[in-house]
Amino acid sequence: MKLNLKRPIVFFDLETTGTDISKDRIVEISVLKVMPDGEEILKTRKINPTIPIPLESSLIHKIYDEDVKDCPTFAQVAKNLDQFMKGCDLGGYNLIRFDIPLLAEEFLRASIDFDLDNRHVVDACRIFHMMEQRTLSAAYKYYCDKTLENAHSAEADTVATYHILMAQLDRYQNTPIEITEGIEEYPVQNDIAQLHKFTFQKTADLAGRITYNNAGQEVFNFGKHKNAIVEEVLQKEPTYYDWMMKGDFPLYTKKILTRIRLRSMQSSVS
């Protein structure tokens, strides 16, 4: 099967120093760009994270400080990577909760404004969990009937994710699921926009600190103001903005918070 694409999609996977999207850094990135005509462009490179790689992380992905000491930093490759991904939809495995937020942080540190506007996002992990519920290695075995060699290397995981998605399309295109009681839909289709709708859980800030309520308004998703409308909190308690901007929150969260604050200030003036 060939992916039905209206524009290129980039599958990617990160190996990192850890799992804290605010503090941790990329040590390896692999990107697989699939063009509408079926052409595949695979690029993988190690990155000097500029901070020590904890042993517990190295034991998982087998990348140690010595392996990356002479590699470029993310800031040095950011511009070319941004150009490679520009205008592309995004695909991966569990990328919504981790890979995209961490990649966004790295881009912002390199002064490149990365966001998801006008992009579709397809998460093969979400399809797997919604349709079968299970890990990348298990998914590869289940869908492709192959053992995933070199698991936790960015390249192996990236290519496996692409193959898993193709197998999912073969398996589920004619499989209905009950969305609401008595109503069935066929959510897994060879259409990137439909897969985006099925797999992408939209939050305002990628990290999930700011989400949306049923009315589409940004609300806090943590702390004493959980479920409160962000604009209203900032108006009633202006110091909360300062506290968050000085706090240990992702740069992307701070960017979105500032955007909401400026929008609120402009609407109050007008």
C-alpha positions in Angstrom: 0.0 0.0 0.0 1.1 3.6 -0.7 0.2 6.4 1.6 -2.4 8.7 0.2 -0.6 12.1 0.6 -1.5 15.6 -0.5 1.8 16.9 0.9 4.9 15.2 2.4 4.8 13.7 5.8 7.9 13.4 8.1 8.1 10.5 10.5 10.6 11.1 13.2 11.9 9.7 16.5 14.2 11.1 19.1 16.7 9.6 21.5 17.3 12.0 24.4 19.1 12.6 27.7 15.8 11.9 29.6 12.1 12.5 29.6 11.7 16.0 31.0 10.8 18.1 28.0 11.8 21.3 29.7 15.4 20.2 30.7 16.4 17.2 28.5 18.1 17.3 25.1 18.2 15.4 21.9 21.1 13.0 21.4 19.9 11.4 18.2 17.2 12.2 15.7 16.0 10.2 12.7 13.6 11.6 10.1 11.9 9.8 7.3 10.3 12.1 4.8 7.7 10.4 2.6 6.7 12.3 -0.6 3.3 12.2 -2.3 4.9 10.2 -5.1 6.1 7.5 -2.7 9.8 8.7 -2.5 11.3 8.1 0.9 14.2 10.2 2.3 15.8 8.9 5.5 18.2 11.0 7.5 19.7 10.1 10.9 22.3 11.9 13.0 23.7 12.1 16.5 23.5 15.4 18.3 25.8 16.8 21.1 23.2 17.6 23.8 25.7 20.0 25.5 24.8 18.3 28.8 25.9 15.0 30.2 23.8 11.9 29.2 22.7 10.1 32.3 23.8 6.5 32.5 20.3 5.2 32.8 19.4 6.8 29.5 22.6 5.6 27.8 21.8 2.0 28.9 18.5 2.3 26.9 19.6 3.9 23.7 23.3 2.9 23.8 24.5 6.4 23.2 27.1 7.7 25.6 28.9 11.1 26.0 31.9 9.8 24.1 29.7 9.0 21.1 28.4 12.6 20.7 31.3 14.8 22.0 32.3 15.7 18.4 28.8 15.8 16.9 27.0 19.1 16.1 24.7 20.7 18.6 21.0 21.0 17.8 21.4 24.7 17.3 23.9 23.9 14.5 21.5 21.6 12.6 18.2 23.4 13.5 18.0 25.6 10.4 18.5 22.7 8.0 16.1 20.5 9.9 13.5 23.1 10.0 13.8 23.5 6.2 13.6 19.8 5.7 10.4 19.6 7.8 8.8 22.8 6.6 5.4 22.3 5.0 5.2 18.7 6.0 2.7 16.8 8.2 4.2 14.8 11.1 4.1 11.2 12.0 5.6 9.0 14.7 5.0 6.8 17.7 3.9 8.5 20.9 5.1 11.8 19.4 2.2 13.8 20.7 3.1 13.5 24.3 6.9 13.5 24.0 8.7 13.9 20.7 6.9 16.9 19.4 7.0 18.9 22.7 10.7 18.2 23.2 11.5 19.0 19.5 9.6 22.3 19.9 11.7 23.2 22.9 15.0 22.5 21.0 13.8 24.6 18.1 12.8 27.5 20.4 16.2 27.4 22.1 17.7 27.8 18.6 15.4 30.8 18.0 13.3 28.9 15.5 9.5 29.3 16.0 8.1 25.8 15.7 4.4 25.1 16.0 1.7 22.8 14.6 -0.3 25.4 12.7 -1.4 24.0 9.3 0.1 20.6 10.0 -1.6 17.2 10.4 -0.2 14.9 13.1 -0.5 11.1 12.9 0.4 9.1 15.9 0.7 5.3 15.2 0.8 4.7 18.9 -2.7 6.2 19.3 -4.1 4.0 16.5 -2.4 1.0 18.1 -3.8 1.8 21.6 -7.3 2.6 20.4 -7.5 -0.5 18.2 -5.4 -3.0 20.1 -4.0 -1.4 23.3 0.1 -2.2 23.4 4.7 -1.0 22.9 6.5 -0.3 19.7 8.2 -3.7 19.6 4.9 -5.4 20.3 3.2 -3.4 17.6 5.9 -4.2 15.0 5.6 -7.9 15.8 1.8 -7.8 15.8 1.3 -5.8 12.6 4.4 -6.7 10.6 5.1 -10.2 12.1 8.8 -9.2 12.5 11.1 -8.8 15.5 12.3 -5.2 15.9 16.1 -5.3 15.8 18.0 -2.4 17.5 14.9 -1.2 19.4 15.5 2.2 21.0 17.8 3.4 18.2 16.1 6.4 16.5 16.5 5.0 13.0 15.1 1.5 13.7 12.2 3.0 15.7 11.4 5.6 12.9 11.3 3.0 10.1 9.4 0.6 12.2 6.7 3.2 12.9 6.3 3.9 9.2 5.9 0.2 8.5 3.4 -0.2 11.4 1.2 2.6 10.0 1.1 1.0 6.6 0.1 -2.3 8.1 -2.5 -0.6 10.3 -4.1 0.9 7.1 -4.2 -2.5 5.5 -5.8 -4.1 8.6 -8.2 -1.4 9.8 -9.5 0.5 6.7 -12.7 -1.6 6.8 -13.0 -1.9 10.6 -15.7 0.1 12.3 -15.5 1.3 15.9 -18.4 2.7 18.0 -17.7 6.4 18.5 -21.0 7.0 20.3 -23.7 4.6 21.3 -25.2 3.1 18.2 -23.1 5.1 15.8 -20.1 3.4 14.1 -17.4 5.1 12.1 -14.4 3.9 10.1 -11.7 6.1 11.5 -8.6 4.4 10.1 -8.4 5.6 6.4 -5.6 6.2 4.0 -6.1 9.9 4.4 -3.7 12.0 6.6 -6.4 14.5 7.6 -8.6 11.7 8.8 -5.7 10.0 10.7 -4.9 13.4 12.3 -8.5 13.7 13.5 -8.4 10.2 14.9 -5.0 10.2 16.6 -4.2 13.8 17.6 -5.4 15.1 20.9 -5.0 18.8 20.7 -3.7 20.9 23.5 -2.9 24.6 23.4 0.8 24.2 24.5 1.9 20.7 23.4 2.9 19.8 27.0 -0.7 19.7 28.1 -0.4 22.4 30.8 -2.9 24.5 28.9 -5.8 22.6 27.2 -9.3 23.5 25.8 -12.7 23.3 27.4 -15.8 22.3 25.5 -16.3 25.9 24.3 -12.8 25.9 22.8 -11.4 28.3 25.4 -7.9 27.8 26.8 -7.9 26.5 30.3 -5.2 25.5 32.8 -4.7 21.8 33.2 -2.8 21.8 36.5 -2.5 23.5 39.9 -4.8 25.7 41.8 -6.4 27.1 38.6 -7.0 23.7 37.0 -10.0 24.0 34.5 -10.1 27.8 34.9 -10.1 29.9 31.8 -6.5 31.2 31.2 -7.6 34.7 30.2 -9.8 35.1 33.3 -7.0 34.0 35.6 -4.5 36.4 34.0 -6.9 39.2 34.4 -7.8 38.5 38.0 -4.3 37.4 39.1 -1.7 39.1 36.9 1.1 37.8 39.1 0.3 34.3 38.0 1.7 35.1 34.6 5.0 36.3 36.1 5.2 33.2 38.3 4.8 30.9 35.3 7.3 32.9 33.1 9.9 32.6 35.9 9.0 28.9 36.7 10.3 25.7 35.3 7.8 25.4 32.4 8.5 24.5 28.8 9.4 27.5 26.5 6.5 26.6 24.3 4.1 26.8 27.2 5.4 30.2 28.0 5.1 31.2 24.4 1.4 30.2 24.3 0.8 31.9 27.7 2.2 35.1 26.4 0.2 34.9 23.2 -3.0 34.5 25.3 -2.0 37.4 27.6 -1.3 39.7 24.6 -4.6 38.7 23.0 -6.4 39.5 26.2 -4.7 42.9 26.5 -5.6 43.8 22.9 -9.2 42.8 23.3 -9.6 44.9 26.5 -8.1 47.9 24.8 -10.4 47.6 21.8 
